[in-house]
């Protein structure tokens, strides 16, 4: 294992309260670390070029970048090592800015903590396995759980975008808590004035399948290919004989509980 460690100054953001040169020097003593250095701005184009050159020259097969939050530049560094011939998941980032240098002003304590954090990142990257992207077909149906105002709006937005939507509500009717309110802030409109049209739109939209008085019984699968079981509760109504109930409760039909299997 040949790990390369790159400590970023981030101007004075990190170097102002962390002895980055000492961190690099201590990491060179760690078994498995073949190269460790510090650089003013590792995320800059020259900094990325230095990483690529070090990978080639030192024959590095794992990389640790100690810098800012991975949320900012992790993808940048993954692309960098990929261009140098490594699998992009042979990278680990140690956050020594938000987690250390911005936390306190004690440079000695910050430096010691940075050394430990980077050592942990080195131990982690040694265990990393190569990962590869893959593609698969996505089932373009949407399941919305909850028929409150947020759930109805989400269902309508998806349906208006051309997606088939399954809306599941555990109560006998959609509307949720908003249906219980009198006025809404800041316009002081009555809640049903806003809610009523959405309830009608949900009921009449040809892209929305509404399961009221129903609950989710089971969910399995993965992103784009979930399989969901919906349990419709018993309503104890004979839908053939009771025409009034049939017109009022069109979304709820079974007299006894039943399981419906669907994919979304």
Secondary structure, DSSP 8 states (H G I E B T S, - for coil): --EEEEEE-TTHHHHTTS-HHHHHHHHTTSTTEEEEEEES-TTSHHHHHHHHHHHHHHT--EEEEEES-HHHHHHHHHHHHHHTTS-TTSEEEEE-IIIIITT-S-HHHHHHHHHHHHHHHHHHHTT-------------EEEEE--SHHHHHHHHHHHHTT-EEEEE-SSSSS-GGGGG-SEETTTTEEHHHHHHHHHHHHHH-TTEEEE-SEEEEEEEEETTEEEEEEEE------TTT-HHHHHH-TT---SS-EEEEEE-
